[in-house]
Amino acid sequence: MNAIEILGYTAGTISTLTFLPQVIKTWRSKSAGDVSLMMFVFATVSVIMWLVYGILIKNGSIIYTNGTILILSLIMLWLKIKYK
């Protein structure tokens, strides 16, 4: 792995971590009233597009980042629906 790939995976990990606190907070509090449904719908659509792009160009860091964020976004959408 070269320095550019390390940079991509590190940036991806940090990007992924930005979603984690909201998922944990919503899961623990069992409340999603303050979470914007539209924000997570747009984020999910965007992440799906990035994931497809990463797959098409065979870029591991893009696939890793957006695959992980997709999972977190889908969890948030599920929590938002569950804990209106």
DASULUR-V251222 format. One record per run of one state. SS is the DSSP state (h for helix, s for strand, l for the rest). FROM is the first residue (numbers start at 1). LEN is the number of residues. Records with the same first field share a line. If there is no record, write none. Layout:
# DASULUR-V251222
SS->FROM-LEN + FROM-LEN
This chain:
# DASULUR-V251222
l->1-2 + 30-7 + 58-2 + 83-2
h->3-27 + 37-21 + 60-23
